[in-house]
Amino acid sequence: VQLVESGGGLVQPGGSLTLSCAASGFTFSNWNMKWYRQAPGKERELVAIISSSGGHVNYADSVKGRFTISRDNANNTMWLQMNSLKPEDTAVYYCKTPRYPNYWGQGTQVTVSS
C-alpha cells in the first residue's frame, strides 16, 4: 500500500488550498477514504470521510462548509478542497484507508499564517 499526500503549503488566512492523495497497492474503489490532520501538540483529528462511490461524505464540525472531499476512482485519487482557511487549520494532513488501519503516509504540511 502507498498513500502519497501533496498540495500543502503556506497560505494566508482566508485563502484556499487543494490537497491530493494518490493511492496504490489496494483496490481503491472498494473502500471509503478519510482525511485526518494533526496540529502540533494535539491529537490526530478526523477531518472528512467519503464513501467508496463518493456518494456520501461527512465532515468535522470545525471544517463543515469550508472543506470539500472528493475522489476519482478511475485514477485512484482523492482530494480535499480547503477554502476560507483559518490559522487553526494549520496541521499535517494525512489521507487514510481502513483497508490498512495501521498505515500512515508522510502527510502534507498546511500552514495558515499572515
N, C-alpha and C positions, 0 to 999 in steps of 0.2 A: 504494500500500500504506500501511496505517496500523496500528500496534500500540500500544495505549494501556494501560499498566500502572497499576494503582491498588491501594490497600489497605494500603500500607506505613504505618509509624508507629513510635512509641516503645513498647516493651513490656519488662516486667521479665523477667529470666531465669526460665525455666520456663513462660513464657506462650505464647500462641498468636496467630497472625495468618493471615488468608487473603488471598492476593494474587489479583487478577484481571487478565486480559489480554483486551481487546476487539480483535478483528481485523477488518479490512475491506480491500477492494481486491484480493482474490485468493480463489481457491476454497479456503477454509479446510479443508474436509473432505478435500481431496486430499493434505494434507501433514502429516508429523509436525511436532510443535512442541516447543520446548525452553524451559527457564528457565535463565538464566545469572545470575551475580552477580559483582560486583566490589567488593572491600573496598578502603579507602584504602591506596595504596602496593602493591597486589597485582595479579596478573594476573587477567583475567576467567576465571571458573570455570564449567564446565557443572554444573548442579545436578540437572536432571531432564529426561527426554525421554519423550514419549508418541507412540505411533503414530497414524496418520491416523484410524483407527477408535476409538482409545482402548483397544484390547485389549491392548496391550503397553506397559509402562512400564519405566524404568530410572532409577536414582538414583546420585549420587555417594556413595561410602562415608561421607563426612562427614555426610550427611543421611539415610541409609537408616534406616528405622524411625521417623523423626520427621516427614518431609515426605511429602505425597501429592499427586501431579499428577493432574489430571482435565480433561476437556473436554466441551463441549456443541456438537456440530457444527451443530445446528439454529439456534443463536444465536451462532455464531462466537466462542465464548468459551472461555478456558482458565483454570484456577485452580491455585494452589499453596497447599495447606493446610500450615501450618507449626506443629508442636507442640513442646513441650519446648525452646523456643528458648534458645540459648546466646549469650553475648557475641560469640563468634567467627562467629555468623551475621550480624552487622552488616555491611551492604553495600547497594549499589544493585542491585536485582533487575530483570532485563530478560527479556521474552519474545522469542522469535526463531523465524523460519520460514526453512527452507532455500530456499524459493521466491525469497526476496530476500536473498541472503547478506550483502550489504553494508549492509543497512538495520538500524538500531538505533533503538528508541523512546527516550523520555526516561527510562524506568526509574522505579522507585518505591523510596524510601529505607526501609530497615528498620534500626532501631537497637534493640539489645538491651542494656539497661543498668538497673542499680538506682539 
